[in-house]
């Protein structure tokens, strides 16, 4: 996969990552629903001139993000996909979050419906951005659990493949599309991005097991329990930052060191946090590069000692 540039603006890096990062899931013999690596390589290359323009002046992208209900990470991810579809030169966004009703009840919605101008085909695109932690070193999709310990990869894939992506095949779904004057054959596709996190010893020894049907090149990180913090940090002479949830999407780049933590300061911050909280924290390991700014070289979750038992 072509490497993503180190854009100056966080929100531009997020958009670039959403378009250009490797997908989590490969298609298997049972379906060809998932957008795969080649698609994203092509799209990132085509969109790169626009990303360069945004990095010089990100106002248009910032306004787009701020206009949406984007305090949730999943909604921010979706809003970035919407921006890409709106400003792609070879796509026409026909509908976003089109709700489907049966009687007075909402039974689903289309994330995106767009036309590919090069072939005039219409696509229903379900969009997913997820972070999953591998509880054990096994390939079962149910083993990959969300930080909130509610969602898991198997459950999400089952819902996507068996419910959400079939919406255009239902009578109610076809009725909703016709109300939008969308009468062409619909081609369903799944846009599935994210990170998978493996226990740190396995991650750094490259002995972790990836989930069934996953792309081996998917974005990866590590995780540790709070009880592991002192030992883990003793093995790494690095700089760190605790990553706010709004900044989880793309890798961290810092142009000043005011928020950077030493091993000791990070350990104290983590111990203080987990003395009263149970929700996992994402931390980024940083290295200063030759241009005198700090770039993420790895990322990982620190979870409480009883995870996946947490108090939301």
C-alpha positions as CSV (number, residue, x, y, z in Angstrom):
1,X,0.0,0.0,0.0
2,X,1.3,3.5,-0.9
3,X,2.4,5.3,2.3
4,X,0.2,8.1,3.4
5,X,1.8,11.5,3.6
6,X,2.5,13.3,6.8
7,X,0.1,16.1,6.3
8,X,0.4,19.0,8.6
9,X,-3.3,19.1,9.7
10,X,-4.8,16.3,11.8
11,X,-8.2,16.4,10.0
12,X,-6.5,16.1,6.6
13,X,-4.4,13.2,7.9
14,X,-7.7,11.6,9.1
15,X,-9.3,12.0,5.7
16,X,-6.2,10.6,4.0
17,X,-6.2,7.6,6.3
18,X,-9.9,6.9,5.7
19,X,-9.2,6.8,2.0
20,X,-5.7,5.4,1.8
21,X,-5.3,3.0,4.7
22,X,-5.5,-0.8,4.1
23,X,-8.9,-2.3,4.7
24,X,-9.5,-4.7,7.6
25,X,-11.3,-7.5,5.7
26,X,-10.6,-9.5,2.6
27,X,-13.4,-11.1,0.5
28,X,-13.7,-14.8,0.7
29,X,-15.2,-17.4,-1.6
30,X,-18.7,-16.6,-0.3
31,X,-18.9,-13.0,-1.2
32,X,-17.2,-10.1,-3.1
33,X,-18.8,-7.4,-0.9
34,X,-15.8,-5.8,0.6
35,X,-13.8,-3.0,-1.1
36,X,-10.2,-4.2,-1.2
37,X,-6.7,-2.9,-1.2
38,X,-6.4,-2.0,-4.9
39,X,-9.6,0.1,-4.8
40,X,-8.2,2.2,-2.0
41,X,-4.7,2.6,-3.6
42,X,-6.4,3.9,-6.7
43,X,-8.7,6.3,-4.8
44,X,-6.0,7.7,-2.6
45,X,-3.8,8.4,-5.6
46,X,-6.7,10.2,-7.4
47,X,-7.6,12.2,-4.3
48,X,-4.1,13.2,-3.4
49,X,-4.1,16.6,-5.2
50,X,-7.2,17.6,-3.3
51,X,-5.6,16.5,0.0
52,X,-2.6,18.6,-0.8
53,X,-4.9,21.6,-1.3
54,X,-6.7,20.9,1.9
55,X,-3.4,20.7,3.8
56,X,-2.6,24.3,2.7
57,X,-6.1,25.4,3.7
58,X,-8.3,22.9,5.5
59,X,-11.2,25.3,6.1
60,X,-13.7,23.5,3.8
61,X,-13.0,20.1,5.4
62,X,-13.2,21.6,9.0
63,X,-16.6,23.2,8.2
64,X,-17.9,20.0,6.8
65,X,-16.9,18.0,9.9
66,X,-18.2,20.7,12.2
67,X,-21.6,20.7,10.5
68,X,-22.3,17.1,11.3
69,X,-23.0,15.3,14.5
70,X,-19.5,14.1,14.8
71,X,-18.7,13.9,18.5
72,X,-18.8,10.1,18.1
73,X,-15.8,8.5,16.4
74,X,-17.9,6.4,14.1
75,X,-19.9,9.5,12.9
76,X,-16.6,11.4,12.3
77,X,-15.4,8.5,10.2
78,X,-18.6,8.5,8.2
79,X,-18.4,12.2,7.7
80,X,-14.9,11.9,6.2
81,X,-16.2,9.2,3.8
82,X,-19.0,11.6,2.9
83,X,-16.5,14.4,2.1
84,X,-14.5,12.0,-0.1
85,X,-17.6,11.0,-2.1
86,X,-18.8,14.7,-2.4
87,X,-15.5,16.0,-3.7
88,X,-14.3,13.0,-5.7
89,X,-14.1,14.0,-9.4
90,X,-15.5,10.7,-10.7
91,X,-18.3,10.0,-8.2
92,X,-21.8,11.5,-7.6
93,X,-23.2,11.2,-4.1
94,X,-26.9,10.5,-4.5
95,X,-28.0,9.9,-0.9
96,X,-26.6,9.8,2.6
97,X,-28.2,8.2,5.6
98,X,-31.4,7.4,3.6
99,X,-33.8,5.9,6.1
100,X,-36.0,2.9,5.2
101,X,-39.4,2.5,6.7
102,X,-41.9,-0.3,7.0
103,X,-45.1,1.3,8.0
104,X,-44.2,3.8,10.8
105,X,-41.1,1.8,11.8
106,X,-37.6,2.5,10.7
107,X,-36.0,-0.8,9.7
108,X,-32.7,0.5,8.5
109,X,-30.8,3.1,6.4
110,X,-28.4,3.3,3.5
111,X,-25.2,4.9,4.6
112,X,-24.3,6.1,1.1
113,X,-25.7,5.7,-2.4
114,X,-23.4,7.0,-5.1
115,X,-22.9,6.8,-8.9
116,X,-19.5,5.9,-10.4
117,X,-19.4,8.3,-13.3
118,X,-16.9,6.2,-15.3
119,X,-19.3,3.3,-15.7
120,X,-22.6,4.9,-14.6
121,X,-23.1,2.1,-12.0
122,X,-24.9,2.9,-8.7
123,X,-23.4,1.6,-5.5
124,X,-24.9,1.2,-2.0
125,X,-21.9,1.7,0.4
126,X,-22.0,0.6,4.0
127,X,-19.2,2.4,5.9
128,X,-17.5,1.0,9.0
129,X,-14.6,2.3,11.1
130,X,-13.7,0.1,14.0
131,X,-11.1,-0.6,16.7
132,X,-10.9,-4.2,18.1
133,X,-8.7,-5.7,20.7
134,X,-7.7,-9.4,20.5
135,X,-8.5,-10.9,23.9
136,X,-6.7,-14.2,23.1
137,X,-4.2,-15.2,20.4
138,X,-6.7,-17.0,18.3
139,X,-8.3,-16.3,14.9
140,X,-12.0,-16.5,15.9
141,X,-13.7,-13.2,14.9
142,X,-15.6,-13.2,18.1
143,X,-12.2,-12.9,19.9
144,X,-11.8,-9.3,18.6
145,X,-13.6,-7.1,21.0
146,X,-14.3,-3.3,21.0
147,X,-12.7,-1.2,23.7
148,X,-16.2,-0.8,25.2
149,X,-16.4,-4.6,25.5
150,X,-19.8,-4.6,23.9
151,X,-19.1,-4.9,20.1
152,X,-17.1,-7.6,18.5
153,X,-15.8,-8.3,14.9
154,X,-18.0,-11.4,14.3
155,X,-21.2,-9.7,15.4
156,X,-20.5,-6.7,13.3
157,X,-19.6,-8.7,10.2
158,X,-22.8,-10.8,10.6
159,X,-25.0,-7.8,10.8
160,X,-23.3,-6.1,7.8
161,X,-23.4,-9.2,5.5
162,X,-26.8,-10.6,6.6
163,X,-28.7,-7.4,7.2
164,X,-27.3,-4.0,6.3
165,X,-25.9,-4.7,2.9
166,X,-29.0,-6.5,1.8
167,X,-31.2,-3.5,2.3
168,X,-31.5,-2.6,-1.4
169,X,-32.9,-6.1,-2.0
170,X,-35.9,-5.6,0.3
171,X,-39.2,-4.1,-0.9
172,X,-39.0,-1.3,1.7
173,X,-35.4,-0.5,0.6
174,X,-36.4,-0.4,-3.1
175,X,-39.3,1.9,-2.2
176,X,-37.0,4.3,-0.3
177,X,-34.6,4.4,-3.3
178,X,-37.4,5.1,-5.8
179,X,-38.5,8.0,-3.6
180,X,-35.1,9.5,-4.3
181,X,-35.4,8.8,-8.0
182,X,-32.8,6.0,-7.8
183,X,-34.1,3.3,-10.1
184,X,-31.0,1.6,-11.4
185,X,-29.6,-1.7,-10.3
186,X,-27.8,-1.3,-7.0
187,X,-24.3,-2.7,-6.4
188,X,-23.7,-3.3,-2.7
189,X,-20.2,-2.7,-1.2
190,X,-18.7,-2.6,2.3
191,X,-16.1,0.0,3.2
192,X,-14.5,-1.6,6.3
193,X,-11.5,0.2,7.9
194,X,-9.9,0.2,11.4
195,X,-7.2,-1.1,13.7
196,X,-6.7,-4.4,15.4
197,X,-4.7,-4.6,18.6
198,X,-2.7,-7.6,19.8
199,X,-1.2,-8.3,23.2
200,X,2.1,-6.4,23.3
201,X,4.5,-9.4,23.7
202,X,2.8,-11.1,20.7
203,X,2.8,-7.9,18.7
204,X,6.4,-6.9,19.2
205,X,7.6,-10.5,18.6
206,X,5.4,-10.7,15.5
207,X,3.7,-13.9,16.8
208,X,0.1,-12.7,16.9
209,X,-2.7,-14.5,15.0
210,X,-4.9,-12.3,12.8
211,X,-8.7,-13.0,12.5
212,X,-10.3,-15.1,9.8
213,X,-10.8,-13.3,6.5
214,X,-8.7,-10.3,7.6
215,X,-6.3,-8.4,5.4
216,X,-2.7,-9.2,6.7
217,X,-1.8,-5.6,5.9
218,X,-4.5,-4.1,8.2
219,X,-3.4,-1.3,10.6
220,X,-2.2,-2.8,13.8
221,X,-1.4,-1.9,17.4
222,X,-0.7,-3.5,20.7
223,X,-2.4,-3.6,24.1
224,X,-1.4,-4.1,27.8
225,X,-3.1,-4.4,31.2
226,X,-2.6,-1.6,33.7
227,X,-0.5,-4.1,35.8
228,X,1.9,-4.4,32.8
229,X,2.7,-0.7,32.6
230,X,5.9,-0.5,34.6
231,X,7.5,-3.6,32.9
232,X,6.3,-2.5,29.4
233,X,7.8,1.0,29.8
234,X,11.1,-0.4,31.2
235,X,11.6,-2.1,27.8
236,X,11.1,1.0,25.7
237,X,13.0,4.3,25.9
238,X,10.4,6.4,24.1
239,X,8.2,9.5,24.2
240,X,4.4,9.2,24.6
241,X,1.1,10.9,24.4
242,X,-2.4,9.9,25.5
243,X,-4.5,10.1,22.4
244,X,-7.9,11.8,22.8
245,X,-10.7,9.8,21.2
246,X,-11.4,12.4,18.6
247,X,-7.8,11.9,17.3
248,X,-7.8,8.1,17.1
249,X,-8.2,7.8,13.4
250,X,-4.8,8.7,11.9
251,X,-1.3,8.5,13.4
252,X,-0.2,11.2,15.7
253,X,2.1,13.9,14.5
254,X,3.2,16.7,16.9
255,X,5.0,19.9,16.0
256,X,5.7,20.9,19.6
257,X,6.6,18.8,22.6
258,X,4.3,20.5,25.2
259,X,2.0,17.5,25.6
260,X,4.6,14.8,25.3
261,X,5.2,12.5,28.3
262,X,8.2,10.7,29.5
263,X,8.0,7.1,30.6
264,X,7.7,8.2,34.2
265,X,5.0,10.8,33.6
266,X,3.0,8.4,31.4
267,X,3.2,5.7,34.1
268,X,1.9,8.2,36.7
269,X,-0.9,9.4,34.4
270,X,-2.1,5.9,33.6
271,X,-2.0,4.8,37.3
272,X,-4.0,7.9,38.3
273,X,-6.5,7.4,35.5
274,X,-7.1,3.7,36.2
275,X,-7.4,4.2,39.9
276,X,-10.9,5.7,39.3
277,X,-11.7,4.7,35.6
278,X,-12.1,1.4,33.7
279,X,-12.4,2.5,30.1
280,X,-9.3,1.8,28.0
281,X,-6.9,4.6,27.0
282,X,-5.1,4.8,23.7
283,X,-1.5,5.9,23.8
284,X,0.9,6.7,21.0
285,X,4.7,6.0,21.0
286,X,6.5,8.9,19.4
287,X,9.9,9.4,17.7
288,X,11.4,12.7,16.7
289,X,12.3,12.7,13.0
290,X,14.9,14.7,11.1
291,X,12.5,17.6,10.5
292,X,12.2,18.2,14.3
293,X,8.7,17.0,14.8
294,X,7.3,13.9,16.5
295,X,5.7,11.0,14.6
296,X,3.8,8.0,15.9
297,X,5.8,4.8,15.5
298,X,3.3,2.5,17.4
299,X,0.0,2.8,19.2
300,X,-1.7,0.7,21.8
301,X,-4.5,0.4,24.3
302,X,-3.9,0.3,28.1
303,X,-6.9,-1.6,29.6
304,X,-7.8,-2.1,33.2
305,X,-6.8,-5.3,34.9
306,X,-10.3,-6.8,34.7
307,X,-10.9,-5.9,31.0
308,X,-13.2,-6.8,29.2
309,X,-15.2,-6.1,32.4
310,X,-15.5,-2.3,32.5
311,X,-18.0,0.3,33.8
312,X,-19.3,2.5,31.0
